[in-house]
Amino acid sequence: ERTHRLMNPLDEITLTGLRATAFHGVLDHERRDGQVFVIDVTVMLPLGDAATTDDLARTIHYGELAEEVVAAVESNPVDLIETVAERIATVVLAHERAMFTRVTVHKPQAPITVPFDDVSVTITRGRPERLTPTGFSL
């Protein structure tokens, strides 16, 4: 148990395949017509307290997080999905309990001239101020 406490392991909440219609892209028709973006988000956080107390306040409400992520994607058109991914990471890390996040933004209707299934950008972001010499401060 002492090792467990020192390491403060991180658990994960993952939302896969969130869909949002937005107008991101460099080309005129992307800005005019819009397209579906698919988002995968993993939040790394300690879930032990939530599990032992059965208390929603000690975790992140994934339904609310899903709504926040979709709202972030659907707002304010930008050129790059890299920018959209950063915006989503900021939304996730605004949650006090979130320590790290991995965000993938898929653009399955991207204007690519050869056959393809998907194009995506994945970023990982965190809060370095939460790091301590023995692991993560909670």
N, C-alpha and C positions, 0 to 999 in steps of 0.2 A: 504494500500500500504506500509506503514511503516513496518508492520509485514512481508509482503512479502519480502521486501528488507533485513530485518534482518535475515530471515531464509534462504535466498538464496536457494530455492528449487532446487533439482537436477532432471533432466529429464533423459530419457534413449533412447539410440539407441541400438537395438537388432538385431543381425545377428543369424539366426537359421538354423541349418542343413548344415553348410559349410562342404564340403567333401574334404578330402585330402588323397592321398595314400602315406603311409610312412612305414618305416621299424623298428618301435619301438617295444620293447618287450624283454623279458628275454630269450626266447627259440630260438634255432637256426633257426627253420623254419620261425619264425616271422621276423628275421633279413634277411633271405634269400629271402622269398617270398613276404613280405610286406602284408599290408591289408589296408582297408579303415577305416579312423577315421572320426568321425562326431563331429563338433565343434559348440557350442552355445556360443555367446559372447554378454554380455550386458555391455555397457559403460554408466556410470553415469556422467553427465555433465550438466551445465546450457545451455539451448537452447533458452532462451528468446531473447537474442541479435540477434541470427541467424533468429529467427522467425520474429522479428519486422523489421529487415533490409533486409531480404531475401538475405542474404550474405553467401555463402558457406564457406568463410574464417572464419566465426564465429562458425563453427561446425566442425565435423569430417566427411570427405568424406567416406561414408560407403562402396562404391565400392573399394576405395583404401585400406581401412581397411581390407576388406575381402581378398584381394590379399596378404596383409602383413601377415595375420593370417595363410592362407594356406601355404605361403612360410615358415613361422616359423615351422609349423607342418612337412612339407616335408623335412626340413633340418636336418642334424646331428642326426642320430638315437641314441636313449637312451633306457634304460631299462624300465622306469616307465612313465605312462601317467601323473603322478603327476608332473614330470619334464617338460613334454610337456605343461601342463597347466600353470606352472610358466613362461615358455618361452613366451607363448601367452600373459599373463598378462603384462609382461615387454614390449612387442611390443605395446600393447594398451596404457599403461601409458606413453609411449614415446611421445604421442600426448599431447601437452600443455594443451588442454582443458579438457582432461580426468581426472576426480577426483577419480573415483573408477571403478573397473571392476569386473564382475562375469563371470568366464570362466568354461564351462563344456566340458570335453573331453570324448566322447563316444567311446568305443571300442567294437562294436557289434559282432566282430568275435574273441573275446578273447578266449584263450584256457581254457575253463571251461568244466568240464566233465559232468555236469548236464544240462538239458534243461534251457535256459534263453533267454531273449529278448535283453538285453543290460547290459553293465557294464559301469559306468562312474565315473569320479572324478570331483567335482565342488569346485572351490576356489574363494574367494573374496579378492581382493587386492585394496589398495588405496594409496594415498599420504598423510600421516599424517601431513606433513608440510603445507598442505592447510587448515587444521583445525584452527579455531580461536575461542575465547570464545563465539562469537555470531553466529557461524555457519561456513560457508565455505568462505574462501577468494577467490575472483574471480579475 
